[in-house]
């Protein structure tokens, strides 16, 4: 009789421990989902490696990085804005637009093809950020010629955020002709 009660008590304790572990895992997952990943800091350079080559930020006065994934539904919903960015920066030699595939350079090309973004208007790159930096897609980062992040947006940009992007370019002297 004692052994039965002891076995029952052990089973109950194991069940409680398992339930507690599940609750803790769920709470950790929810907390992580509610905390947007910080993958850039305004005013700090991005130490980036583009497909095995150190990024050449000096190649343009301004870099617009569009971080994208071919499997991202929010990226697909952001395509009209990306097309506008490509159209409005076409021919501006001081601005370089780069489609960055977080899964690599071929993924960037596939995403641009899948989303019917004009491939001849953008460079493509896979990117690896130093120090285990986390990425969130979609995102638009604006960097200067030193690779320093000037401004950035993450997720699907609403109209106010899109207006903020264009206003930033204009007030920074990049809204006019090249």
ROSE-4610 file (N, C-alpha, C; in Angstrom, 1 decimal, always signed):
// ROSE-4610
residu = [X/X/X/X/X/X/X/X/X/X/X/X/X/X/X/X/X/X/X/X/X/X/X/X/X/X/X/X/X/X/X/X/X/X/X/X/X/X/X/X/X/X/X/X/X/X/X/X/X/X/X/X/X/X/X/X/X/X/X/X/X/X/X/X/X/X/X/X/X/X/X/X/X/X/X/X/X/X/X/X/X/X/X/X/X/X/X/X/X/X/X/X/X/X/X/X/X/X/X/X/X/X/X/X/X/X/X/X/X/X/X/X/X/X/X/X/X/X/X/X/X/X/X/X/X/X/X/X/X/X/X/X/X/X/X/X/X/X/X/X/X/X/X/X/X/X/X/X/X/X/X/X/X/X/X/X/X/X/X/X/X/X/X/X/X/X/X/X/X/X/X/X/X/X/X/X/X/X/X/X/X/X/X/X/X/X/X/X/X/X/X/X/X/X/X/X/X/X/X/X/X/X/X/X/X/X/X/X/X/X/X/X/X/X/X/X/X/X/X/X/X/X/X/X/X/X/X/X/X/X/X/X/X/X/X/X/X/X/X/X/X/X/X/X/X/X/X/X/X/X/X/X/X/X/X/X/X/X/X/X/X/X/X/X/X/X/X/X/X/X/X/X/X/X/X/X/X/X/X/X/X/X/X/X/X/X/X/X/X/X/X/X/X/X/X/X/X/X/X/X/X/X/X/X/X/X/X/X/X/X/X/X/X/X/X/X/X/X/X/X/X/X/X/X/X/X/X/X/X/X/X/X/X/X/X/X/X/X/X/X/X/X/X/X/X/X/X/X/X/X/X/X/X/X/X/X/X/X/X/X/X/X/X/X/X/X/X/X/X/X/X/X/X/X/X/X/X/X/X/X/X/X/X/X/X/X/X/X/X/X/X/X/X/X/X/X/X/X/X/X/X/X/X/X/X/X/X/X/X/X/X/X/X/X/X/X/X/X/X/X/X/X/X/X/X/X/X/X/X/X/X/X/X/X/X/X/X/X/X/X/X/X/X/X/X/X/X/X/X/X/X/X/X/X/X/X/X/X/X/X/X/X/X/X/X/X/X/X/X/X/X/X/X/X/X/X/X/X/X/X/X/X/X/X/X/X/X/X/X/X/X/X/X/X/X/X/X/X/X/X/X/X/X/X/X/X/X/X/X/X/X/X/X/X/X/X/X/X/X/X/X/X/X/X/X/X/X/X/X/X/X/X/X/X]
num = [1/1/1/2/2/2/3/3/3/4/4/4/5/5/5/6/6/6/7/7/7/8/8/8/9/9/9/10/10/10/11/11/11/12/12/12/13/13/13/14/14/14/15/15/15/16/16/16/17/17/17/18/18/18/19/19/19/20/20/20/21/21/21/22/22/22/23/23/23/24/24/24/25/25/25/26/26/26/27/27/27/28/28/28/29/29/29/30/30/30/31/31/31/32/32/32/33/33/33/34/34/34/35/35/35/36/36/36/37/37/37/38/38/38/39/39/39/40/40/40/41/41/41/42/42/42/43/43/43/44/44/44/45/45/45/46/46/46/47/47/47/48/48/48/49/49/49/50/50/50/51/51/51/52/52/52/53/53/53/54/54/54/55/55/55/56/56/56/57/57/57/58/58/58/59/59/59/60/60/60/61/61/61/62/62/62/63/63/63/64/64/64/65/65/65/66/66/66/67/67/67/68/68/68/69/69/69/70/70/70/71/71/71/72/72/72/73/73/73/74/74/74/75/75/75/76/76/76/77/77/77/78/78/78/79/79/79/80/80/80/81/81/81/82/82/82/83/83/83/84/84/84/85/85/85/86/86/86/87/87/87/88/88/88/89/89/89/90/90/90/91/91/91/92/92/92/93/93/93/94/94/94/95/95/95/96/96/96/97/97/97/98/98/98/99/99/99/100/100/100/101/101/101/102/102/102/103/103/103/104/104/104/105/105/105/106/106/106/107/107/107/108/108/108/109/109/109/110/110/110/111/111/111/112/112/112/113/113/113/114/114/114/115/115/115/116/116/116/117/117/117/118/118/118/119/119/119/120/120/120/121/121/121/122/122/122/123/123/123/124/124/124/125/125/125/126/126/126/127/127/127/128/128/128/129/129/129/130/130/130/131/131/131/132/132/132/133/133/133/134/134/134/135/135/135/136/136/136/137/137/137/138/138/138/139/139/139/140/140/140/141/141/141/142/142/142/143/143/143/144/144/144/145/145/145/146/146/146/147/147/147/148/148/148/149/149/149/150/150/150/151/151/151/152/152/152/153/153/153/154/154/154/155/155/155/156/156/156/157/157/157/158/158/158/159/159/159/160/160/160/161/161/161/162/162/162/163/163/163/164/164/164/165/165/165/166/166/166/167/167/167/168/168/168/169/169/169/170/170/170/171/171/171/172/172/172/173/173/173/174/174/174/175/175/175/176/176/176/177/177/177/178/178/178]
x = [+0.8/+0.0/+0.9/+1.9/+2.8/+3.5/+3.9/+4.6/+3.7/+2.4/+1.4/+1.3/+1.1/+1.0/+2.2/+3.4/+4.7/+4.8/+4.4/+4.4/+3.4/+2.3/+1.3/+1.8/+2.4/+3.0/+4.1/+4.9/+6.0/+5.4/+4.4/+3.7/+3.1/+2.5/+1.9/+2.9/+4.0/+5.1/+5.7/+5.9/+6.4/+5.5/+4.2/+3.2/+3.2/+3.3/+3.4/+4.6/+5.8/+7.0/+6.9/+6.3/+6.1/+5.3/+4.2/+3.3/+4.0/+4.7/+5.5/+6.5/+7.2/+8.1/+7.4/+6.3/+5.5/+5.1/+4.6/+4.2/+5.4/+6.5/+7.7/+8.2/+8.1/+8.5/+7.5/+6.2/+5.3/+5.5/+5.7/+6.0/+7.2/+8.3/+9.5/+9.2/+8.5/+8.2/+7.3/+6.3/+5.5/+6.3/+7.2/+8.0/+8.9/+9.5/+10.4/+9.6/+8.3/+7.5/+7.1/+6.9/+6.5/+7.7/+8.9/+10.1/+10.7/+10.6/+11.1/+12.6/+13.2/+14.6/+15.3/+16.3/+17.1/+18.3/+18.4/+19.4/+20.2/+19.9/+20.7/+20.6/+21.5/+21.5/+21.7/+20.8/+21.0/+22.3/+23.1/+24.3/+25.5/+25.3/+26.4/+26.6/+27.8/+28.1/+27.7/+27.3/+27.0/+28.2/+28.8/+29.9/+29.4/+29.4/+28.8/+29.8/+29.4/+30.2/+29.2/+29.4/+28.5/+29.1/+28.6/+29.1/+30.6/+31.1/+32.6/+33.4/+32.8/+33.6/+33.1/+34.0/+33.6/+32.8/+31.7/+30.9/+31.7/+31.5/+32.2/+31.2/+31.0/+30.1/+30.5/+31.8/+32.2/+31.8/+31.2/+30.8/+29.6/+29.0/+27.8/+27.7/+27.1/+26.9/+25.8/+24.9/+23.8/+23.5/+23.2/+22.8/+21.5/+20.6/+19.3/+19.3/+19.3/+19.2/+17.8/+17.3/+16.0/+16.2/+15.9/+16.0/+14.8/+14.9/+13.7/+13.9/+12.8/+12.8/+11.8/+12.1/+11.1/+9.9/+10.1/+9.0/+8.2/+8.4/+7.8/+6.6/+5.4/+4.2/+4.2/+4.8/+4.8/+5.7/+6.8/+7.7/+6.8/+6.0/+5.2/+4.2/+3.7/+2.8/+3.5/+4.8/+5.6/+6.1/+5.9/+6.5/+6.1/+4.9/+4.6/+5.5/+5.8/+6.7/+8.1/+8.6/+9.9/+10.0/+8.9/+8.9/+9.1/+8.4/+8.4/+9.9/+10.5/+11.9/+12.8/+12.6/+13.5/+13.2/+11.9/+11.6/+12.1/+11.9/+12.3/+13.8/+14.6/+16.0/+16.8/+16.0/+16.6/+17.4/+18.6/+19.4/+20.1/+19.9/+20.5/+21.8/+22.9/+24.2/+24.7/+24.3/+24.8/+24.0/+23.0/+22.2/+22.3/+22.7/+22.7/+21.7/+20.8/+19.8/+20.2/+20.2/+20.6/+19.5/+19.1/+18.2/+19.0/+18.7/+19.5/+18.6/+19.0/+18.3/+18.9/+18.1/+18.7/+19.1/+18.6/+19.1/+20.2/+20.7/+21.8/+21.5/+22.5/+22.4/+21.4/+21.4/+20.4/+19.0/+18.8/+17.5/+17.0/+17.9/+17.6/+17.1/+17.8/+17.4/+16.1/+15.9/+14.6/+13.5/+13.7/+12.6/+12.3/+13.3/+13.0/+12.2/+12.6/+11.9/+10.5/+10.3/+9.0/+8.1/+8.6/+7.8/+7.8/+8.4/+8.4/+9.0/+10.1/+10.8/+11.9/+12.0/+12.9/+14.4/+14.9/+16.2/+17.3/+17.2/+18.3/+18.5/+17.6/+17.6/+18.3/+18.7/+19.2/+20.3/+21.3/+22.3/+21.7/+22.3/+21.8/+22.9/+22.5/+23.5/+22.9/+23.7/+23.4/+24.2/+23.8/+24.5/+24.7/+25.8/+26.0/+26.5/+25.7/+26.1/+27.0/+27.9/+28.8/+28.1/+28.7/+28.3/+26.9/+26.6/+25.3/+24.1/+24.2/+23.1/+21.9/+20.7/+19.5/+18.9/+18.2/+17.6/+16.1/+15.4/+14.0/+13.6/+12.7/+12.3/+10.8/+10.4/+11.2/+11.7/+12.7/+13.3/+13.9/+13.9/+14.6/+15.6/+16.8/+17.9/+18.5/+18.8/+19.5/+20.8/+21.9/+23.3/+24.0/+25.0/+25.8/+27.0/+28.0/+29.1/+30.1/+29.9/+30.8/+30.1/+28.9/+28.1/+27.4/+27.3/+26.6/+25.1/+24.3/+22.8/+22.3/+21.7/+21.1/+19.7/+18.9/+17.5/+17.1/+16.1/+15.7/+14.2/+13.6/+12.2/+12.2/+11.3/+11.1/+9.7/+9.4/+8.0/+7.4/+6.1/+5.4/+5.2/+5.7/+5.6/+4.2/+3.6/+2.3/+2.6/+1.5/+1.7/+2.5/+2.3/+3.0/+4.5/+4.8/+6.3/+6.9/+6.1/+6.6/+6.9/+5.9/+6.1/+7.4/+7.6/+8.7/+10.0/+10.0/+11.2/+11.5/+10.5/+10.7/+11.1/+10.5/+10.9/+12.3/+12.8/+14.1/+15.1/+14.8/+15.6/+15.7/+14.5/+14.4/+15.2/+15.0/+15.7/+17.2/+17.6/+19.0/+19.7/+19.0/+19.6/+19.6/+18.9/+18.9/+17.6/+16.7/+15.4/+15.4/+16.4/+16.5/+17.2/+17.5/+18.2/+19.6/+20.1/+21.5/+22.5]
y = [-1.2/+0.0/+1.3/+1.2/+2.4/+2.6/+1.6/+1.7/+2.3/+2.0/+2.5/+4.0/+4.4/+5.8/+6.6/+6.0/+6.7/+6.8/+5.8/+5.9/+6.9/+7.0/+8.0/+9.4/+9.6/+10.9/+11.3/+10.4/+10.7/+11.0/+10.3/+10.6/+12.0/+12.3/+13.7/+14.8/+14.5/+15.5/+15.7/+14.6/+14.6/+15.4/+15.1/+15.8/+17.3/+17.7/+19.1/+19.8/+19.1/+19.6/+19.8/+18.8/+18.9/+20.1/+20.3/+21.4/+22.7/+22.8/+24.0/+24.3/+23.3/+23.5/+24.1/+23.5/+24.0/+25.4/+25.8/+27.2/+28.1/+27.7/+28.6/+28.8/+27.7/+27.8/+28.7/+28.6/+29.4/+30.9/+31.2/+32.5/+33.1/+32.3/+32.7/+33.0/+32.2/+32.4/+33.6/+33.9/+35.0/+36.3/+36.3/+37.4/+37.7/+36.7/+36.9/+37.5/+37.0/+37.5/+38.9/+39.4/+40.7/+41.7/+41.2/+42.1/+42.1/+43.2/+43.3/+43.1/+42.4/+42.2/+43.5/+43.8/+45.0/+44.5/+45.0/+44.5/+45.7/+46.9/+48.0/+49.1/+50.0/+51.1/+52.4/+53.3/+54.6/+55.2/+55.7/+56.4/+55.5/+54.2/+53.2/+52.5/+52.2/+51.5/+50.1/+49.5/+48.1/+47.4/+46.5/+45.7/+44.6/+44.8/+43.8/+43.1/+41.9/+41.1/+40.7/+41.2/+40.9/+39.8/+38.5/+37.4/+37.3/+37.3/+37.1/+38.4/+39.5/+40.7/+41.7/+42.5/+43.6/+44.6/+45.1/+46.0/+47.3/+47.8/+49.0/+50.2/+50.7/+51.8/+53.0/+53.2/+54.5/+54.5/+53.5/+53.5/+54.4/+54.9/+55.8/+56.7/+57.8/+58.7/+58.1/+57.4/+56.9/+55.5/+54.6/+53.2/+52.9/+52.4/+52.0/+50.5/+49.8/+48.4/+47.9/+47.1/+46.5/+45.1/+44.7/+43.4/+42.6/+41.5/+40.8/+39.3/+38.6/+37.1/+36.7/+35.7/+35.2/+34.5/+34.1/+33.3/+34.2/+35.5/+36.4/+37.1/+36.9/+37.5/+39.0/+39.5/+40.9/+41.6/+40.9/+41.4/+41.5/+40.5/+40.6/+41.8/+42.0/+43.2/+44.5/+44.5/+45.7/+46.0/+45.1/+45.3/+46.6/+47.1/+48.4/+49.5/+49.5/+50.5/+50.3/+49.1/+48.8/+49.2/+49.0/+49.4/+50.9/+51.6/+53.1/+53.6/+52.9/+53.2/+53.1/+51.9/+51.7/+52.7/+53.0/+54.0/+55.4/+55.8/+57.2/+57.4/+56.3/+56.4/+56.1/+55.7/+55.3/+56.5/+56.3/+57.4/+58.3/+58.1/+58.9/+58.2/+58.7/+58.0/+58.1/+59.0/+59.1/+58.1/+57.4/+56.5/+55.1/+54.1/+52.8/+52.0/+51.3/+50.5/+49.0/+48.3/+46.9/+46.1/+45.0/+44.0/+43.1/+42.9/+42.0/+40.8/+39.6/+38.4/+37.9/+37.7/+37.3/+35.8/+35.1/+33.7/+33.6/+34.7/+34.7/+35.4/+35.6/+36.3/+35.7/+34.4/+33.8/+33.9/+33.9/+34.2/+35.6/+36.6/+37.9/+38.0/+37.3/+37.3/+36.7/+35.5/+34.8/+35.6/+36.3/+37.2/+38.3/+38.9/+40.0/+39.5/+38.3/+37.7/+37.3/+36.7/+36.2/+37.4/+38.5/+39.7/+40.7/+40.3/+41.1/+42.5/+42.5/+43.8/+43.8/+45.0/+45.1/+44.8/+43.7/+43.2/+44.1/+44.8/+45.6/+46.9/+47.3/+48.5/+48.4/+47.2/+47.0/+46.0/+46.2/+45.2/+44.1/+43.0/+41.9/+41.5/+41.0/+40.6/+39.7/+38.7/+38.0/+38.9/+38.9/+39.7/+39.0/+39.1/+38.5/+39.7/+39.9/+40.9/+40.3/+41.1/+40.6/+40.4/+39.8/+39.7/+39.0/+38.0/+37.3/+38.3/+39.3/+40.3/+39.6/+39.8/+39.2/+40.1/+39.5/+40.2/+40.1/+41.1/+41.1/+41.5/+40.8/+41.2/+41.4/+42.3/+43.2/+44.4/+45.0/+46.2/+47.1/+48.4/+49.3/+50.1/+50.0/+50.8/+51.8/+53.0/+54.0/+54.2/+54.0/+54.1/+55.2/+55.8/+56.8/+56.1/+56.8/+56.3/+55.6/+55.7/+55.0/+53.7/+53.5/+52.3/+52.6/+53.8/+54.2/+54.3/+53.7/+53.7/+55.1/+55.7/+57.0/+56.9/+56.0/+55.8/+54.4/+53.8/+52.5/+52.2/+51.4/+51.0/+49.5/+48.8/+47.4/+47.1/+46.0/+45.6/+46.3/+46.1/+46.8/+48.2/+49.1/+50.6/+51.1/+51.7/+52.3/+53.6/+54.3/+55.6/+56.6/+56.7/+57.7/+57.4/+56.1/+55.7/+55.9/+55.6/+55.8/+57.3/+58.1/+59.6/+60.0/+59.4/+59.7/+59.4/+58.2/+57.8/+58.8/+59.2/+60.2/+61.6/+62.0/+63.2/+63.2/+62.1/+62.0/+62.1/+61.5/+61.6/+63.0/+63.7/+65.1/+66.0/+65.9/+66.9/+66.6/+65.4/+65.0/+65.4/+66.0/+66.4/+65.3/+64.2/+63.2/+63.0/+64.0/+63.9/+64.5/+65.4/+66.0/+65.2/+65.8/+65.0/+64.7/+63.7/+63.2/+64.2]
z = [+0.0/+0.0/+0.0/+0.9/+0.9/-0.4/-1.1/-2.4/-3.4/-3.4/-4.3/-4.1/-2.8/-2.5/-2.9/-2.7/-3.0/-4.6/-5.3/-6.8/-7.3/-6.6/-7.0/-6.8/-5.6/-5.2/-6.2/-6.6/-7.6/-8.9/-9.3/-10.6/-10.6/-9.5/-9.4/-9.4/-8.7/-8.7/-10.1/-10.8/-12.2/-13.1/-12.9/-13.7/-13.4/-12.2/-11.8/-12.4/-12.3/-12.9/-14.4/-15.1/-16.5/-16.9/-16.1/-16.4/-16.1/-15.1/-14.7/-15.9/-16.4/-17.5/-18.7/-19.0/-20.2/-20.0/-18.8/-18.5/-18.7/-18.1/-18.2/-19.7/-20.5/-21.9/-22.7/-22.4/-23.0/-22.6/-21.4/-20.9/-21.6/-21.7/-22.4/-23.8/-24.5/-25.9/-26.1/-25.3/-25.4/-25.2/-24.2/-23.9/-25.0/-25.7/-26.8/-28.0/-28.2/-29.3/-29.1/-27.9/-27.6/-27.6/-27.6/-27.6/-29.0/-29.7/-31.0/-31.0/-31.9/-31.9/-32.3/-31.5/-31.8/-32.6/-33.8/-34.7/-35.3/-34.8/-35.3/-34.2/-34.2/-33.3/-34.1/-34.0/-34.6/-34.2/-35.1/-34.8/-34.6/-34.8/-34.7/-36.1/-36.4/-37.7/-37.6/-38.8/-38.9/-39.4/-38.6/-39.1/-40.0/-41.3/-42.2/-43.1/-43.4/-44.4/-45.5/-46.7/-47.8/-48.6/-48.4/-49.2/-49.2/-48.0/-47.9/-48.1/-48.5/-48.7/-47.7/-47.1/-46.2/-47.0/-46.4/-47.1/-47.4/-48.6/-49.1/-49.0/-47.8/-47.6/-48.3/-48.6/-49.3/-50.7/-51.3/-52.7/-53.0/-51.9/-52.1/-50.9/-51.0/-49.9/-48.9/-49.5/-48.7/-49.2/-48.3/-48.6/-48.0/-48.8/-48.3/-48.4/-47.2/-47.2/-47.0/-47.8/-47.7/-47.3/-46.1/-45.6/-45.9/-46.6/-47.1/-47.0/-47.0/-47.0/-48.0/-48.8/-49.8/-49.1/-47.9/-47.2/-46.2/-46.3/-45.4/-46.0/-45.3/-45.8/-45.6/-44.6/-44.4/-45.4/-45.8/-46.9/-48.2/-48.5/-49.7/-49.6/-48.4/-48.3/-48.4/-48.2/-48.2/-49.6/-50.6/-52.0/-52.6/-52.5/-53.2/-52.7/-51.4/-50.9/-51.5/-51.5/-52.0/-53.5/-54.3/-55.7/-55.8/-54.9/-54.9/-54.5/-53.6/-53.2/-54.4/-55.1/-56.3/-57.4/-57.6/-58.7/-58.3/-57.1/-56.7/-56.5/-56.4/-56.2/-57.5/-58.6/-59.8/-60.4/-60.8/-61.4/-60.4/-59.1/-58.1/-57.7/-58.3/-58.1/-56.7/-55.9/-54.5/-53.6/-54.1/-53.3/-53.9/-53.0/-53.4/-52.7/-53.4/-52.8/-52.9/-51.8/-51.8/-51.2/-51.9/-51.4/-50.6/-49.4/-48.5/-48.2/-48.7/-48.3/-47.0/-46.0/-44.7/-44.8/-45.8/-46.0/-47.0/-47.5/-48.5/-49.7/-50.6/-51.8/-52.8/-52.9/-53.8/-53.4/-52.1/-51.5/-51.8/-51.8/-52.1/-53.6/-54.5/-55.9/-56.1/-55.4/-55.5/-54.9/-53.8/-53.2/-54.2/-54.8/-55.8/-57.0/-57.4/-58.5/-58.1/-57.0/-56.5/-56.3/-55.7/-55.5/-56.7/-57.8/-59.0/-58.8/-58.0/-57.9/-59.0/-59.6/-60.8/-60.4/-60.8/-60.4/-60.9/-62.0/-62.5/-61.7/-60.8/-60.1/-58.7/-58.3/-57.0/-57.0/-56.1/-55.9/-55.0/-54.9/-54.1/-53.2/-52.0/-51.1/-50.0/-49.6/-48.4/-47.4/-46.2/-45.2/-43.9/-43.3/-42.0/-41.1/-40.1/-39.1/-38.0/-37.5/-36.5/-35.1/-34.2/-32.8/-32.7/-33.5/-33.3/-33.4/-34.2/-34.3/-34.9/-34.3/-34.8/-35.9/-36.8/-37.9/-37.8/-38.3/-38.3/-39.7/-40.4/-41.7/-41.7/-42.6/-43.4/-42.6/-43.1/-42.5/-43.6/-43.3/-44.2/-43.3/-43.6/-42.9/-43.9/-43.4/-44.1/-43.5/-44.2/-43.7/-44.5/-43.8/-44.5/-45.1/-45.6/-46.3/-45.4/-44.1/-43.1/-42.6/-43.1/-42.6/-41.3/-40.9/-39.7/-40.0/-39.1/-39.3/-39.0/-39.9/-39.7/-39.2/-39.8/-39.5/-39.9/-39.3/-39.7/-39.3/-40.0/-39.7/-39.9/-39.1/-39.1/-39.2/-40.0/-40.2/-41.4/-41.6/-42.7/-42.3/-43.1/-42.9/-43.2/-42.2/-42.5/-43.3/-43.6/-44.4/-43.7/-42.4/-41.6/-41.6/-41.5/-41.5/-42.9/-43.9/-45.3/-45.5/-45.0/-45.2/-44.4/-43.2/-42.4/-43.2/-43.9/-44.7/-45.7/-46.5/-47.6/-47.0/-45.9/-45.3/-44.8/-44.3/-43.8/-45.0/-46.1/-47.3/-47.8/-47.8/-48.3/-47.4/-46.1/-45.2/-45.1/-45.5/-45.4/-46.7/-47.7/-48.9/-50.0/-49.8/-50.8/-51.6/-51.4/-52.1/-53.4/-53.7/-55.0/-56.1/-57.2/-58.2/-57.9/-58.5/-58.3/-58.8]
